[in-house]
Amino acid sequence: MDSKYLVVYTTTANRLDADRLASALVEKRLAACAQVEGPITSTYWWQGRLEKGEEWRCAFKTSAACYQELEAELTRIHPYETPEILAVAFTQGSRDYFHWMDAELRQPESC
């Protein structure tokens, strides 16, 4: 299986923002599916200080062809100044699930 499919992760400070991002990217067909989970606890450096906070994680199932547009839209609508946007390639998976994703995402030529 090639890595034409990705899961893209980000986090938000609250459930409302996470749900808003999930809906926006699925409605635009930049993600076939978005999952929201949390709360989680994140520990990180920000502006020279060690921070700890409650966040919500979003996972967007998409294609490599749609990644650049998904990243641009996520950056545009995300409430964070510097949002976490990490993409991980699927190396294997159900062909039926990948066919479903293909049907739900924008066609590669329109991404």
N, CA, C and O atoms as a GROMACS GRO file, in nm:
protein
  444
    1MET      N    1   0.085  -0.118   0.000
    1MET     CA    2   0.000   0.000   0.000
    1MET      C    3   0.090   0.124   0.000
    1MET      O    4   0.178   0.136   0.085
    2ASP      N    5   0.068   0.214  -0.094
    2ASP     CA    6   0.144   0.339  -0.093
    2ASP      C    7   0.089   0.430   0.015
    2ASP      O    8  -0.014   0.400   0.077
    3SER      N    9   0.157   0.540   0.038
    3SER     CA   10   0.110   0.630   0.144
    3SER      C   11   0.036   0.749   0.083
    3SER      O   12   0.072   0.864   0.105
    4LYS      N   13  -0.066   0.718   0.008
    4LYS     CA   14  -0.148   0.823  -0.052
    4LYS      C   15  -0.251   0.876   0.046
    4LYS      O   16  -0.319   0.976   0.018
    5TYR      N   17  -0.264   0.811   0.162
    5TYR     CA   18  -0.361   0.851   0.263
    5TYR      C   19  -0.290   0.896   0.390
    5TYR      O   20  -0.188   0.840   0.428
    6LEU      N   21  -0.347   0.997   0.455
    6LEU     CA   22  -0.286   1.056   0.574
    6LEU      C   23  -0.389   1.073   0.684
    6LEU      O   24  -0.509   1.079   0.660
    7VAL      N   25  -0.339   1.079   0.806
    7VAL     CA   26  -0.417   1.132   0.917
    7VAL      C   27  -0.342   1.256   0.963
    7VAL      O   28  -0.222   1.252   0.986
    8VAL      N   29  -0.415   1.366   0.976
    8VAL     CA   30  -0.356   1.494   1.015
    8VAL      C   31  -0.411   1.529   1.153
    8VAL      O   32  -0.532   1.526   1.176
    9TYR      N   33  -0.320   1.561   1.244
    9TYR     CA   34  -0.358   1.591   1.383
    9TYR      C   35  -0.342   1.739   1.414
    9TYR      O   36  -0.252   1.806   1.363
   10THR      N   37  -0.430   1.787   1.498
   10THR     CA   38  -0.416   1.919   1.559
   10THR      C   39  -0.481   1.913   1.697
   10THR      O   40  -0.549   1.816   1.730
   11THR      N   41  -0.459   2.015   1.777
   11THR     CA   42  -0.523   2.026   1.908
   11THR      C   43  -0.586   2.164   1.921
   11THR      O   44  -0.546   2.259   1.855
   12THR      N   45  -0.686   2.172   2.009
   12THR     CA   46  -0.752   2.299   2.039
   12THR      C   47  -0.770   2.309   2.191
   12THR      O   48  -0.756   2.211   2.264
   13ALA      N   49  -0.801   2.428   2.236
   13ALA     CA   50  -0.816   2.451   2.379
   13ALA      C   51  -0.952   2.406   2.433
   13ALA      O   52  -0.968   2.390   2.554
   14ASN      N   53  -1.050   2.386   2.344
   14ASN     CA   54  -1.182   2.347   2.392
   14ASN      C   55  -1.256   2.264   2.288
   14ASN      O   56  -1.220   2.261   2.170
   15ARG      N   57  -1.359   2.198   2.333
   15ARG     CA   58  -1.437   2.108   2.248
   15ARG      C   59  -1.509   2.184   2.136
   15ARG      O   60  -1.518   2.134   2.024
   16LEU      N   61  -1.559   2.301   2.165
   16LEU     CA   62  -1.630   2.380   2.065
   16LEU      C   63  -1.542   2.409   1.945
   16LEU      O   64  -1.585   2.391   1.831
   17ASP      N   65  -1.417   2.454   1.969
   17ASP     CA   66  -1.324   2.480   1.858
   17ASP      C   67  -1.292   2.352   1.782
   17ASP      O   68  -1.285   2.353   1.659
   18ALA      N   69  -1.272   2.242   1.854
   18ALA     CA   70  -1.241   2.114   1.789
   18ALA      C   71  -1.356   2.072   1.698
   18ALA      O   72  -1.333   2.030   1.585
   19ASP      N   73  -1.477   2.081   1.747
   19ASP     CA   74  -1.594   2.045   1.666
   19ASP      C   75  -1.609   2.136   1.545
   19ASP      O   76  -1.646   2.090   1.437
   20ARG      N   77  -1.580   2.264   1.564
   20ARG     CA   78  -1.589   2.361   1.453
   20ARG      C   79  -1.488   2.328   1.343
   20ARG      O   80  -1.522   2.331   1.225
   21LEU      N   81  -1.364   2.296   1.383
   21LEU     CA   82  -1.262   2.259   1.284
   21LEU      C   83  -1.300   2.130   1.212
   21LEU      O   84  -1.288   2.120   1.090
   22ALA      N   85  -1.348   2.032   1.288
   22ALA     CA   86  -1.387   1.904   1.229
   22ALA      C   87  -1.496   1.925   1.124
   22ALA      O   88  -1.485   1.875   1.012
   23SER      N   89  -1.598   1.998   1.160
   23SER     CA   90  -1.709   2.022   1.066
   23SER      C   91  -1.662   2.098   0.942
   23SER      O   92  -1.700   2.064   0.830
   24ALA      N   93  -1.581   2.200   0.962
   24ALA     CA   94  -1.537   2.284   0.849
   24ALA      C   95  -1.457   2.203   0.746
   24ALA      O   96  -1.479   2.217   0.626
   25LEU      N   97  -1.365   2.119   0.793
   25LEU     CA   98  -1.281   2.046   0.698
   25LEU      C   99  -1.355   1.932   0.631
   25LEU      O  100  -1.328   1.900   0.515
   26VAL      N  101  -1.447   1.868   0.702
   26VAL     CA  102  -1.527   1.762   0.639
   26VAL      C  103  -1.626   1.824   0.540
   26VAL      O  104  -1.645   1.770   0.431
   27GLU      N  105  -1.689   1.935   0.576
   27GLU     CA  106  -1.783   2.001   0.485
   27GLU      C  107  -1.715   2.043   0.356
   27GLU      O  108  -1.776   2.037   0.249
   28LYS      N  109  -1.590   2.086   0.364
   28LYS     CA  110  -1.515   2.127   0.244
   28LYS      C  111  -1.457   2.007   0.169
   28LYS      O  112  -1.392   2.023   0.066
   29ARG      N  113  -1.481   1.887   0.222
   29ARG     CA  114  -1.431   1.761   0.164
   29ARG      C  115  -1.279   1.757   0.157
   29ARG      O  116  -1.222   1.691   0.070
   30LEU      N  117  -1.214   1.828   0.250
   30LEU     CA  118  -1.068   1.818   0.265
   30LEU      C  119  -1.033   1.702   0.357
   30LEU      O  120  -0.919   1.655   0.358
   31ALA      N  121  -1.130   1.656   0.434
   31ALA     CA  122  -1.117   1.537   0.519
   31ALA      C  123  -1.241   1.452   0.497
   31ALA      O  124  -1.353   1.504   0.494
   32ALA      N  125  -1.220   1.322   0.483
   32ALA     CA  126  -1.334   1.231   0.469
   32ALA      C  127  -1.401   1.209   0.604
   32ALA      O  128  -1.520   1.181   0.612
   33CYS      N  129  -1.321   1.221   0.709
   33CYS     CA  130  -1.368   1.194   0.844
   33CYS      C  131  -1.283   1.278   0.939
   33CYS      O  132  -1.164   1.297   0.916
   34ALA      N  133  -1.345   1.326   1.044
   34ALA     CA  134  -1.271   1.395   1.150
   34ALA      C  135  -1.316   1.336   1.283
   34ALA      O  136  -1.435   1.319   1.307
   35GLN      N  137  -1.221   1.307   1.367
   35GLN     CA  138  -1.252   1.255   1.500
   35GLN      C  139  -1.199   1.352   1.604
   35GLN      O  140  -1.089   1.406   1.592
   36VAL      N  141  -1.280   1.373   1.706
   36VAL     CA  142  -1.243   1.462   1.816
   36VAL      C  143  -1.234   1.377   1.942
   36VAL      O  144  -1.326   1.301   1.974
   37GLU      N  145  -1.125   1.391   2.014
   37GLU     CA  146  -1.111   1.318   2.140
   37GLU      C  147  -1.052   1.409   2.245
   37GLU      O  148  -0.978   1.502   2.216
   38GLY      N  149  -1.088   1.379   2.369
   38GLY     CA  150  -1.034   1.457   2.478
   38GLY      C  151  -1.131   1.457   2.595
   38GLY      O  152  -1.235   1.391   2.591
   39PRO      N  153  -1.098   1.528   2.694
   39PRO     CA  154  -0.979   1.613   2.699
   39PRO      C  155  -0.851   1.532   2.721
   39PRO      O  156  -0.851   1.423   2.778
   40ILE      N  157  -0.742   1.591   2.673
   40ILE     CA  158  -0.608   1.539   2.696
   40ILE      C  159  -0.529   1.647   2.768
   40ILE      O  160  -0.568   1.763   2.768
   41THR      N  161  -0.420   1.609   2.830
   41THR     CA  162  -0.332   1.706   2.894
   41THR      C  163  -0.207   1.721   2.810
   41THR      O  164  -0.141   1.622   2.779
   42SER      N  165  -0.174   1.843   2.774
   42SER     CA  166  -0.055   1.873   2.695
   42SER      C  167   0.044   1.952   2.781
   42SER      O  168   0.006   2.045   2.853
   43THR      N  169   0.170   1.914   2.773
   43THR     CA  170   0.279   1.986   2.838
   43THR      C  171   0.375   2.030   2.729
   43THR      O  172   0.418   1.947   2.648
   44TYR      N  173   0.410   2.159   2.726
   44TYR     CA  174   0.488   2.211   2.614
   44TYR      C  175   0.554   2.344   2.654
   44TYR      O  176   0.515   2.410   2.750
   45TRP      N  177   0.655   2.381   2.574
   45TRP     CA  178   0.717   2.513   2.588
   45TRP      C  179   0.643   2.610   2.499
   45TRP      O  180   0.615   2.580   2.383
   46TRP      N  181   0.611   2.728   2.551
   46TRP     CA  182   0.550   2.834   2.470
   46TRP      C  183   0.603   2.968   2.518
   46TRP      O  184   0.584   3.006   2.634
   47GLN      N  185   0.668   3.038   2.428
   47GLN     CA  186   0.723   3.171   2.454
   47GLN      C  187   0.810   3.171   2.579
   47GLN      O  188   0.799   3.258   2.665
   48GLY      N  189   0.899   3.070   2.587
   48GLY     CA  190   0.997   3.062   2.694
   48GLY      C  191   0.948   3.008   2.826
   48GLY      O  192   1.022   3.008   2.924
   49ARG      N  193   0.823   2.964   2.832
   49ARG     CA  194   0.767   2.912   2.956
   49ARG      C  195   0.715   2.771   2.937
   49ARG      O  196   0.662   2.736   2.832
   50LEU      N  197   0.732   2.691   3.040
   50LEU     CA  198   0.675   2.556   3.040
   50LEU      C  199   0.526   2.569   3.073
   50LEU      O  200   0.489   2.625   3.176
   51GLU      N  201   0.443   2.517   2.984
   51GLU     CA  202   0.298   2.528   2.999
   51GLU      C  203   0.237   2.389   3.011
   51GLU      O  204   0.294   2.290   2.965
   52LYS      N  205   0.123   2.383   3.074
   52LYS     CA  206   0.044   2.260   3.082
   52LYS      C  207  -0.101   2.301   3.071
   52LYS      O  208  -0.146   2.394   3.137
   53GLY      N  209  -0.174   2.229   2.986
   53GLY     CA  210  -0.314   2.265   2.970
   53GLY      C  211  -0.398   2.152   2.915
   53GLY      O  212  -0.346   2.054   2.861
   54GLU      N  213  -0.527   2.167   2.930
   54GLU     CA  214  -0.622   2.072   2.876
   54GLU      C  215  -0.650   2.109   2.731
   54GLU      O  216  -0.674   2.225   2.698
   55GLU      N  217  -0.648   2.008   2.645
   55GLU     CA  218  -0.675   2.030   2.504
   55GLU      C  219  -0.762   1.918   2.450
   55GLU      O  220  -0.785   1.816   2.515
   56TRP      N  221  -0.809   1.940   2.327
   56TRP     CA  222  -0.887   1.841   2.253
   56TRP      C  223  -0.811   1.810   2.125
   56TRP      O  224  -0.763   1.901   2.058
   57ARG      N  225  -0.800   1.682   2.092
   57ARG     CA  226  -0.726   1.639   1.973
   57ARG      C  227  -0.823   1.612   1.859
   57ARG      O  228  -0.926   1.548   1.877
   58CYS      N  229  -0.787   1.661   1.742
   58CYS     CA  230  -0.862   1.633   1.620
   58CYS      C  231  -0.775   1.550   1.527
   58CYS      O  232  -0.656   1.578   1.510
   59ALA      N  233  -0.834   1.448   1.468
   59ALA     CA  234  -0.766   1.364   1.368
   59ALA      C  235  -0.849   1.372   1.240
   59ALA      O  236  -0.968   1.340   1.240
   60PHE      N  237  -0.786   1.414   1.132
   60PHE     CA  238  -0.852   1.430   1.003
   60PHE      C  239  -0.799   1.323   0.908
   60PHE      O  240  -0.679   1.316   0.885
   61LYS      N  241  -0.888   1.241   0.852
   61LYS     CA  242  -0.849   1.139   0.754
   61LYS      C  243  -0.857   1.205   0.616
   61LYS      O  244  -0.963   1.254   0.576
   62THR      N  245  -0.745   1.205   0.544
   62THR     CA  246  -0.739   1.275   0.416
   62THR      C  247  -0.645   1.203   0.321
   62THR      O  248  -0.593   1.096   0.352
   63SER      N  249  -0.623   1.263   0.206
   63SER     CA  250  -0.529   1.209   0.108
   63SER      C  251  -0.408   1.302   0.099
   63SER      O  252  -0.416   1.420   0.134
   64ALA      N  253  -0.298   1.247   0.052
   64ALA     CA  254  -0.178   1.329   0.032
   64ALA      C  255  -0.207   1.440  -0.068
   64ALA      O  256  -0.152   1.550  -0.056
   65ALA      N  257  -0.292   1.412  -0.167
   65ALA     CA  258  -0.326   1.512  -0.268
   65ALA      C  259  -0.400   1.633  -0.208
   65ALA      O  260  -0.387   1.744  -0.259
   66CYS      N  261  -0.475   1.612  -0.102
   66CYS     CA  262  -0.551   1.721  -0.038
   66CYS      C  263  -0.476   1.787   0.077
   66CYS      O  264  -0.525   1.885   0.134
   67TYR      N  265  -0.358   1.736   0.112
   67TYR     CA  266  -0.291   1.785   0.232
   67TYR      C  267  -0.263   1.935   0.229
   67TYR      O  268  -0.296   2.005   0.326
   68GLN      N  269  -0.205   1.987   0.124
   68GLN     CA  270  -0.165   2.128   0.122
   68GLN      C  271  -0.286   2.220   0.142
   68GLN      O  272  -0.277   2.318   0.216
   69GLU      N  273  -0.397   2.188   0.077
   69GLU     CA  274  -0.516   2.271   0.094
   69GLU      C  275  -0.574   2.255   0.235
   69GLU      O  276  -0.621   2.352   0.295
   70LEU      N  277  -0.572   2.133   0.288
   70LEU     CA  278  -0.619   2.111   0.425
   70LEU      C  279  -0.534   2.190   0.523
   70LEU      O  280  -0.587   2.256   0.612
   71GLU      N  281  -0.402   2.185   0.507
   71GLU     CA  282  -0.314   2.260   0.597
   71GLU      C  283  -0.341   2.410   0.589
   71GLU      O  284  -0.347   2.478   0.692
   72ALA      N  285  -0.356   2.462   0.468
   72ALA     CA  286  -0.382   2.605   0.451
   72ALA      C  287  -0.513   2.646   0.518
   72ALA      O  288  -0.519   2.748   0.586
   73GLU      N  289  -0.619   2.566   0.498
   73GLU     CA  290  -0.749   2.598   0.558
   73GLU      C  291  -0.744   2.584   0.709
   73GLU      O  292  -0.799   2.667   0.781
   74LEU      N  293  -0.678   2.480   0.758
   74LEU     CA  294  -0.667   2.460   0.903
   74LEU      C  295  -0.590   2.575   0.966
   74LEU      O  296  -0.629   2.624   1.072
   75THR      N  297  -0.483   2.618   0.904
   75THR     CA  298  -0.406   2.732   0.955
   75THR      C  299  -0.492   2.859   0.956
   75THR      O  300  -0.485   2.939   1.049
   76ARG      N  301  -0.572   2.877   0.852
   76ARG     CA  302  -0.656   2.998   0.839
   76ARG      C  303  -0.764   3.003   0.948
   76ARG      O  304  -0.790   3.110   1.002
   77ILE      N  305  -0.827   2.891   0.979
   77ILE     CA  306  -0.942   2.893   1.071
   77ILE      C  307  -0.908   2.852   1.214
   77ILE      O  308  -0.993   2.862   1.303
   78HIS      N  309  -0.786   2.805   1.238
   78HIS     CA  310  -0.749   2.757   1.371
   78HIS      C  311  -0.732   2.876   1.466
   78HIS      O  312  -0.674   2.977   1.428
   79PRO      N  313  -0.781   2.865   1.590
   79PRO     CA  314  -0.770   2.977   1.683
   79PRO      C  315  -0.628   2.997   1.739
   79PRO      O  316  -0.599   3.104   1.793
   80TYR      N  317  -0.540   2.898   1.729
   80TYR     CA  318  -0.405   2.912   1.783
   80TYR      C  319  -0.317   2.995   1.690
   80TYR      O  320  -0.333   2.992   1.568
   81GLU      N  321  -0.224   3.069   1.750
   81GLU     CA  322  -0.126   3.145   1.672
   81GLU      C  323  -0.036   3.050   1.592
   81GLU      O  324  -0.008   3.076   1.475
   82THR      N  325   0.008   2.943   1.654
   82THR     CA  326   0.092   2.843   1.590
   82THR      C  327   0.032   2.705   1.617
   82THR      O  328   0.072   2.637   1.711
   83PRO      N  329  -0.065   2.664   1.535
   83PRO     CA  330  -0.130   2.536   1.563
   83PRO      C  331  -0.040   2.417   1.530
   83PRO      O  332   0.042   2.421   1.438
   84GLU      N  333  -0.058   2.311   1.608
   84GLU     CA  334   0.004   2.184   1.576
   84GLU      C  335  -0.067   2.129   1.453
   84GLU      O  336  -0.189   2.113   1.452
   85ILE      N  337   0.010   2.102   1.349
   85ILE     CA  338  -0.044   2.035   1.230
   85ILE      C  339   0.058   1.930   1.191
   85ILE      O  340   0.164   1.961   1.137
   86LEU      N  341   0.025   1.804   1.219
   86LEU     CA  342   0.115   1.693   1.193
   86LEU      C  343   0.044   1.590   1.106
   86LEU      O  344  -0.069   1.551   1.135
   87ALA      N  345   0.111   1.547   1.001
   87ALA     CA  346   0.053   1.446   0.911
   87ALA      C  347   0.132   1.316   0.924
   87ALA      O  348   0.255   1.316   0.924
   88VAL      N  349   0.058   1.208   0.934
   88VAL     CA  350   0.118   1.075   0.942
   88VAL      C  351   0.058   0.992   0.829
   88VAL      O  352  -0.064   0.987   0.812
   89ALA      N  353   0.144   0.928   0.752
   89ALA     CA  354   0.098   0.846   0.639
   89ALA      C  355   0.048   0.710   0.687
   89ALA      O  356   0.107   0.649   0.776
   90PHE      N  357  -0.061   0.666   0.628
   90PHE     CA  358  -0.106   0.528   0.649
   90PHE      C  359  -0.017   0.438   0.565
   90PHE      O  360   0.001   0.463   0.446
   91THR      N  361   0.039   0.336   0.623
   91THR     CA  362   0.118   0.241   0.545
   91THR      C  363   0.036   0.120   0.504
   91THR      O  364   0.069   0.052   0.406
   92GLN      N  365  -0.068   0.092   0.579
   92GLN     CA  366  -0.159  -0.017   0.546
   92GLN      C  367  -0.297   0.018   0.596
   92GLN      O  368  -0.314   0.105   0.682
   93GLY      N  369  -0.396  -0.050   0.541
   93GLY     CA  370  -0.532  -0.028   0.585
   93GLY      C  371  -0.630  -0.100   0.497
   93GLY      O  372  -0.593  -0.159   0.395
   94SER      N  373  -0.754  -0.096   0.536
   94SER     CA  374  -0.860  -0.161   0.462
   94SER      C  375  -0.883  -0.093   0.328
   94SER      O  376  -0.906   0.028   0.321
   95ARG      N  377  -0.875  -0.170   0.222
   95ARG     CA  378  -0.900  -0.114   0.088
   95ARG      C  379  -1.041  -0.056   0.079
   95ARG      O  380  -1.063   0.047   0.014
   96ASP      N  381  -1.137  -0.122   0.144
   96ASP     CA  382  -1.274  -0.070   0.142
   96ASP      C  383  -1.281   0.067   0.208
   96ASP      O  384  -1.352   0.156   0.159
   97TYR      N  385  -1.209   0.085   0.318
   97TYR     CA  386  -1.208   0.215   0.385
   97TYR      C  387  -1.143   0.319   0.295
   97TYR      O  388  -1.194   0.431   0.284
   98PHE      N  389  -1.032   0.286   0.231
   98PHE     CA  390  -0.965   0.380   0.140
   98PHE      C  391  -1.054   0.414   0.020
   98PHE      O  392  -1.054   0.528  -0.025
   99HIS      N  393  -1.130   0.319  -0.031
   99HIS     CA  394  -1.224   0.347  -0.141
   99HIS      C  395  -1.332   0.444  -0.093
   99HIS      O  396  -1.372   0.535  -0.166
  100TRP      N  397  -1.379   0.423   0.030
  100TRP     CA  398  -1.479   0.514   0.086
  100TRP      C  399  -1.419   0.655   0.098
  100TRP      O  400  -1.485   0.753   0.062
  101MET      N  401  -1.295   0.665   0.148
  101MET     CA  402  -1.230   0.796   0.159
  101MET      C  403  -1.222   0.863   0.022
  101MET      O  404  -1.251   0.982   0.009
  102ASP      N  405  -1.181   0.787  -0.080
  102ASP     CA  406  -1.171   0.843  -0.215
  102ASP      C  407  -1.304   0.903  -0.260
  102ASP      O  408  -1.307   1.009  -0.322
  103ALA      N  409  -1.413   0.835  -0.228
  103ALA     CA  410  -1.545   0.882  -0.270
  103ALA      C  411  -1.588   1.008  -0.196
  103ALA      O  412  -1.665   1.088  -0.249
  104GLU      N  413  -1.539   1.028  -0.074
  104GLU     CA  414  -1.583   1.140   0.009
  104GLU      C  415  -1.493   1.263  -0.002
  104GLU      O  416  -1.538   1.374   0.029
  105LEU      N  417  -1.370   1.247  -0.045
  105LEU     CA  418  -1.277   1.360  -0.057
  105LEU      C  419  -1.291   1.428  -0.191
  105LEU      O  420  -1.341   1.371  -0.288
  106ARG      N  421  -1.245   1.553  -0.195
  106ARG     CA  422  -1.234   1.621  -0.323
  106ARG      C  423  -1.146   1.537  -0.413
  106ARG      O  424  -1.056   1.468  -0.365
  107GLN      N  425  -1.170   1.542  -0.540
  107GLN     CA  426  -1.087   1.469  -0.634
  107GLN      C  427  -0.948   1.533  -0.637
  107GLN      O  428  -0.936   1.655  -0.622
  108PRO      N  429  -0.842   1.453  -0.654
  108PRO     CA  430  -0.705   1.506  -0.647
  108PRO      C  431  -0.682   1.628  -0.734
  108PRO      O  432  -0.609   1.719  -0.694
  109GLU      N  433  -0.741   1.633  -0.850
  109GLU     CA  434  -0.719   1.748  -0.938
  109GLU      C  435  -0.782   1.876  -0.885
  109GLU      O  436  -0.749   1.985  -0.931
  110SER      N  437  -0.874   1.865  -0.787
  110SER     CA  438  -0.934   1.986  -0.730
  110SER      C  439  -0.876   2.023  -0.594
  110SER      O  440  -0.918   2.121  -0.533
  111CYS      N  441  -0.780   1.946  -0.547
  111CYS     CA  442  -0.714   1.980  -0.420
  111CYS      C  443  -0.595   2.069  -0.445
  111CYS      O  444  -0.527   2.108  -0.350
   0.00000   0.00000   0.00000
